[in-house]
């Protein structure tokens, strides 16, 4: 979901975000990349980028009016933060994101358990 402060009007196009600050994880984040691609397709560059290390901090900054961010809808609901920000649907080509899990070497006990759960072999 694209989120902005509650007092902002609906975002219908990337141009509606002109002059605002992007609140995101550091470069390399897949959500940030998708957002940058969407903005770039409209030749829109954000006024600035505020890099934070947690979704909670990102949502709090957006709720305070600092800028806009892209966060998973499920996270907003899990944190009960949905009422603190205004949610905007992103275009279909931007809203879907796949998260890949990559590791090197033998999986830890936690990773092995996650693999069991995801494969349906968990007991």
C-alpha positions as CSV (number, residue, x, y, z in Angstrom):
1,X,0.0,0.0,0.0
2,X,1.1,3.5,-0.6
3,X,0.5,5.5,2.6
4,X,0.4,9.2,3.3
5,X,-0.6,11.4,6.1
6,X,-4.4,11.3,6.8
7,X,-4.9,14.9,5.9
8,X,-3.7,14.5,2.3
9,X,-6.1,14.1,-0.6
10,X,-6.3,10.7,-2.5
11,X,-3.3,9.9,-4.6
12,X,-4.5,9.0,-8.1
13,X,-1.2,9.3,-9.9
14,X,2.5,9.6,-9.1
15,X,2.4,13.3,-9.9
16,X,0.2,13.8,-6.8
17,X,3.3,13.1,-4.8
18,X,5.5,15.8,-6.3
19,X,7.6,17.7,-3.8
20,X,7.1,15.2,-1.1
21,X,9.6,13.0,0.8
22,X,9.9,9.3,0.3
23,X,10.1,7.4,3.6
24,X,11.7,4.0,3.0
25,X,14.3,1.4,3.8
26,X,17.8,1.8,2.4
27,X,18.5,1.2,-1.3
28,X,18.1,-2.4,-2.2
29,X,14.7,-2.8,-0.7
30,X,12.3,-4.3,-3.2
31,X,9.4,-2.0,-2.2
32,X,11.6,1.0,-2.6
33,X,12.7,-0.2,-6.0
34,X,9.1,-0.6,-7.2
35,X,8.2,2.8,-5.9
36,X,11.2,4.4,-7.6
37,X,10.3,2.7,-10.9
38,X,6.7,3.9,-10.6
39,X,7.8,7.5,-9.8
40,X,10.5,7.4,-12.5
41,X,8.0,6.3,-15.2
42,X,6.2,9.6,-14.5
43,X,9.6,11.5,-14.5
44,X,8.9,12.3,-10.9
45,X,11.8,12.6,-8.5
46,X,11.0,12.8,-4.8
47,X,12.1,16.0,-2.9
48,X,14.2,13.9,-0.6
49,X,14.5,10.3,0.8
50,X,14.4,9.5,4.4
51,X,15.8,6.1,5.1
52,X,14.7,4.3,8.2
53,X,15.3,0.8,9.6
54,X,11.8,-0.3,10.6
55,X,8.3,-0.3,9.3
56,X,7.1,1.1,12.6
57,X,9.3,4.1,12.2
58,X,8.3,4.6,8.6
59,X,4.6,4.5,9.5
60,X,5.0,6.9,12.4
61,X,6.9,9.4,10.2
62,X,4.2,9.2,7.5
63,X,1.5,9.6,10.1
64,X,3.3,12.7,11.3
65,X,3.2,14.2,7.8
66,X,6.8,13.6,6.9
67,X,6.1,12.1,3.5
68,X,4.9,8.9,1.9
69,X,5.9,5.3,1.9
70,X,5.0,1.8,0.5
71,X,4.3,-0.9,3.1
72,X,2.6,-4.3,3.0
73,X,-1.1,-4.0,3.7
74,X,-0.9,-7.0,6.0
75,X,1.6,-5.1,8.1
76,X,-0.6,-2.1,8.5
77,X,-3.4,-4.4,9.7
78,X,-1.2,-6.4,12.0
79,X,0.2,-3.3,13.7
80,X,-3.2,-1.7,13.8
81,X,-1.6,1.3,12.2
82,X,-4.1,1.5,9.3
83,X,-6.1,4.2,11.0
84,X,-3.1,6.4,11.5
85,X,-2.4,6.9,7.8
86,X,-4.3,7.3,4.6
87,X,-4.0,4.2,2.3
88,X,-3.9,4.5,-1.5
89,X,-4.0,1.7,-4.0
90,X,-1.0,1.4,-6.3
91,X,-1.3,0.5,-9.9
92,X,-1.6,-3.2,-10.5
93,X,1.9,-3.4,-12.0
94,X,3.4,-1.9,-8.9
95,X,1.4,-3.3,-6.0
96,X,2.4,-7.0,-6.3
97,X,5.8,-7.9,-4.9
98,X,7.5,-11.2,-4.4
99,X,9.9,-11.6,-1.5
100,X,12.7,-14.1,-2.0
101,X,14.5,-15.9,0.8
102,X,18.2,-16.4,0.1
103,X,20.8,-18.0,2.4
104,X,24.2,-19.5,2.2
105,X,25.2,-22.8,3.7
106,X,23.1,-24.9,6.0
107,X,19.8,-23.5,7.2
108,X,19.5,-22.5,10.8
109,X,17.0,-24.3,12.9
110,X,14.6,-21.4,12.5
111,X,15.0,-21.4,8.7
112,X,14.6,-25.2,8.5
113,X,11.3,-24.9,10.4
114,X,10.1,-22.1,8.1
115,X,10.9,-24.3,5.1
116,X,8.9,-27.1,6.7
117,X,5.9,-24.8,7.3
118,X,6.0,-23.4,3.7
119,X,6.3,-26.8,2.1
120,X,3.3,-28.1,4.1
121,X,5.4,-30.8,5.8
122,X,5.2,-29.2,9.2
123,X,3.6,-31.2,12.0
